[in-house]
Amino acid sequence: MAMRKTHDAVYAGEKYTDRDGNEKTRYVNVGALFTRDDGSLALKLESIPVNFNGWISFYAPKDQAGEQPRRRPQRQSTPANDFDDSQIPF
């Protein structure tokens, strides 16, 4: 049975004040939520914070740059017999 990652498991940790004086919350990624083919969910915890209060939130995963993931364009398949190898220099 295949599973795919659907959400990041995030713990809203301690509050802190940034250099501009704004109060913010530090979020810690503690694992991932997966959806199985039959629609059931599975949580994989990779860490539990020391001051864990029992609540974990789930958010759509972000890419490495911290942005929401973009949908990948559908790849156009090219049949093998349509490949023109006359331009290859060897």
C-alpha positions in Angstrom: 0.0 0.0 0.0 1.5 3.3 -1.1 1.6 6.4 1.0 2.2 10.0 0.0 3.2 12.9 2.2 0.4 15.4 2.4 1.3 17.7 5.3 4.1 18.7 7.6 3.6 18.0 11.3 4.4 21.2 13.1 4.6 22.1 16.8 4.0 25.7 17.8 6.7 26.2 20.4 7.8 29.1 22.5 7.0 32.8 21.9 9.9 35.2 21.3 10.3 38.9 20.4 12.1 39.8 17.2 14.5 42.7 16.8 11.7 45.0 15.8 9.8 44.3 19.0 7.1 42.0 17.4 6.0 38.9 19.4 6.3 35.8 17.2 6.0 32.1 17.7 8.8 29.6 16.9 7.5 26.6 14.9 9.2 23.3 14.9 8.7 20.6 12.2 8.4 17.4 14.1 7.4 15.0 11.3 4.9 14.4 8.5 1.4 13.3 7.8 0.9 10.7 5.0 -2.3 9.6 3.2 -2.6 6.0 2.2 -4.3 4.7 -1.0 -7.4 3.8 1.0 -7.7 7.4 2.4 -6.5 6.6 5.9 -3.9 8.8 7.5 -0.5 8.0 9.1 1.6 10.3 11.3 5.4 9.8 11.4 7.0 11.7 14.3 10.7 12.3 14.0 11.0 14.3 17.2 9.1 15.5 20.2 10.0 18.9 21.7 11.0 19.0 25.4 8.1 21.4 26.3 5.5 19.5 24.2 2.0 20.4 25.2 0.2 17.6 23.2 -0.9 19.7 20.1 0.5 19.2 16.6 -0.7 21.2 13.7 -0.6 20.1 10.0 0.3 22.4 7.2 0.8 21.9 3.4 4.5 21.1 2.9 6.8 23.9 1.8 9.7 23.5 -0.6 13.3 24.1 0.5 13.1 27.8 -0.1 10.2 28.1 2.3 7.5 28.7 -0.3 4.3 26.8 -0.8 4.8 24.0 -3.4 4.0 24.7 -7.0 2.2 22.2 -9.1 4.6 20.6 -11.5 3.6 20.9 -15.2 2.7 17.7 -16.8 5.7 16.1 -18.6 5.2 15.6 -22.3 6.2 12.1 -23.3 8.2 11.7 -26.4 8.0 8.3 -28.1 11.5 6.7 -28.5 11.1 6.3 -32.2 10.6 10.1 -32.7 14.0 10.9 -31.3 16.4 12.5 -33.8 19.9 11.4 -33.0 21.6 12.9 -36.1 22.7 15.9 -34.1 24.7 13.9 -31.5 28.5 14.5 -32.3 29.7 11.0 -31.7 
